[in-house]
Amino acid sequence: MNKEILQQAALLHPEEIMHPYSEIMGLGGFDAICAFSEHLSGQSVYVPSLRTIFFRCLEEEARKEYNGHNSAMLSKKYGFTERHFRRILGRP
């Protein structure tokens, strides 16, 4: 389908765009929803929370900042329990 025709129709009739895709288009624009559709078309997709998406990144940052004495502060900063932070570090 010609994207120019799609974009024109979407701009003229935004209320007709299916939910939640209208919200995605509102956040990222027409090109974002096209990329989203082209990449994931036909799949059932679960969208987790941002914390879940970036959880391992948070663990890595906490591990890098650990100095041997700041586990309580890092646990609080990154939203981990101290027990989970010890697991991240490989300690019982």
N, C-alpha and C positions, 0 to 999 in steps of 0.2 A: 504494500500500500504506500502511496506517495505521502511522505511525512509532511510536506507542505499543506496538503489537503487536510490531513489529520489535525495539524496544528491550527489551521484556520477554523475548522469545525469546533475544536476544543475551546478556542478563544471566544468564539461566538456563542457557545452553549456550555459554559463551564458547569452549570448545574446538572448536566446530563452525564458527567463523568462518574463512573462507578466509585463508590466508597470502598476501601480507603484510598484508592488511587488518586482521587481528587486531592486528598491531603498530601500525598507524596508529591504530586505535581505542584501544589502550592508551596511546598518546602524547597523543592529542588528545580522546579521548572519543567518545561516540556521535554527537554533533552534527558533529564534525569529519569522521568517516567518511561521514556522510550528505551533507555539503557536497561532499566529495571526489567521491563517486559521482555526485551530481546534476550537478556541473560537468564531469566527465570521462567519464561513462558511455559505454561502447562504444568508447573510444579506447585505442590502445596508447600507453602513456606511459613515457618514459625519465626517470628521476629522477637528475640529475647531482649531483655533490658540491656542498657548500655553497660552496666556493671558486669553482666554476664559475658557480653561480647569482649570486654577488655580485661577480664579477671586475671588472665595469665600475665598480661602486661603489668598490672598492678603488683602481682607477686614478684616479678622480676625487678621492678623498681625498688620494692621493699627489701629484697635480697641484696641489691647493690648498695642500699643506704645503711644496711646493718653494720654496726661497728663493734658488736660484742656486748654492748650495754644498753642499747636503745630499743629493745624489742617492745616495751610497753608503749613508747611514743609512736613507733612505726605501726603497731597494731591499731592504735587509735587513728592515726593519720589515714591509713588505707582501709579502715573498716573491717579488719580481721579480728577474730578473738586471739588472745595470746597463744592459746593451744594450737589454733590453725597456723599461726606464724611460726611456732616451733616446728610444725610439720613441714612448712615451706623450707625451713632451714635444715630439715633432715634430723631433727632432734626429738627425743621422746617427750 
